[in-house]
């Protein structure tokens, strides 16, 4: 096990925490991380684009004009794709873009992301923010004390820490999320990964 220092919201050292080597000390598996991130992003797509085929558009109950003698190409219905207002050929329909990834791969992806952050020295463990009430002003002050202001940050907090969530959510560049919503993409997509001590304990319990 490796040891990392814990700092408080004023930027002062406030103890240390042990990081499990099988979570924060492995060689990142880039291929699995890529697969898991693709699956996560695909599952977030709405997939609600829709078009009407020739059987869905209205009209077309009779032949638009007679077969011969008009000098035009023969047509059987105004619902055909080549006609103005007709159906769309091979158009999109509502669908799910998600695909399955094994649970072991999902956990390996998160372990790899956390290990990469620790190796790149982009992991910060905070004791807690302990806001008495929601305050964006105090949240900005805390980021300055942690020396991460101006960076793209992922902030992982405990599920019960509502005041911290409400304080950080309006700050540009800060993605604040409860630890129960953790995923590989959000662990990777930042320049600083800030985790509270309670959230760290939960992560190590789930990914052990």
C-alpha positions, 0 to 999 in steps of 0.5 A, a space after each residue: 500500500 502506498 500513502 498519500 497526504 490528506 489536505 483540508 479545504 484551506 490547503 493545509 495537510 491534515 493526515 494521510 491515507 493508504 491507497 490500495 495498490 490493486 486500485 491506485 498502483 496497477 499498470 493502466 490497461 489502456 485498451 480496457 479503459 477505451 472500451 469502457 469509456 466508449 460503452 459509457 458514452 454510447 449509453 448516454 446517447 439519446 438515440 431519439 432521432 426518427 424519420 418516417 418511411 413510405 408507410 408512415 407518411 400521409 397520402 398516397 391513396 391513389 396514383 398521382 397521374 396516369 401511367 402513360 402520355 404525360 411525358 413524365 416518369 411513371 409514379 405509383 404513389 406520392 409517398 415514394 422516396 423520390 417524391 417531394 414529401 415522401 418517405 425517407 429511405 433507411 432513415 434513423 429510428 429510435 434505438 439504443 446505442 449502448 453495448 454490454 461490457 463485463 463488470 470485471 472490465 468496468 472495474 478494471 477501467 476505473 482502477 486503470 484510470 485511478 492508477 493513471 491519475 495517481 501516477 501523473 500526480 493529478 490525484 488530490 485527497 481532501 478531508 472534507 469541505 464541511 460547508 454549513 450551507 451551500 456557498 459558491 463563494 466558499 467553494 471557489 475559495 477552497 479550489 484556490 487553496 487546493 491550487 486547482 482553480 482554473 483547471 478542469 476538475 472532477 470532484 468526487 464527494 460522498 452521496 450525503 454531502 449535499 452542501 458541497 454538491 450545491 456549492 460546486 455545481 455552478 463553477 465553470 470547469 468543475 464536474 462534481 459528482 456523488 461517489 455512487 455515480 463514479 465512472 471511468 470517463 469522468 475519472 479520465 476527463 480532467 486535469 485534476 481529480 479531487 476526492 474526499 476522504 469519505 468518497 475514497 473509502 467508498 471507492 476502495 471498498 467497491 473496487 477492492 
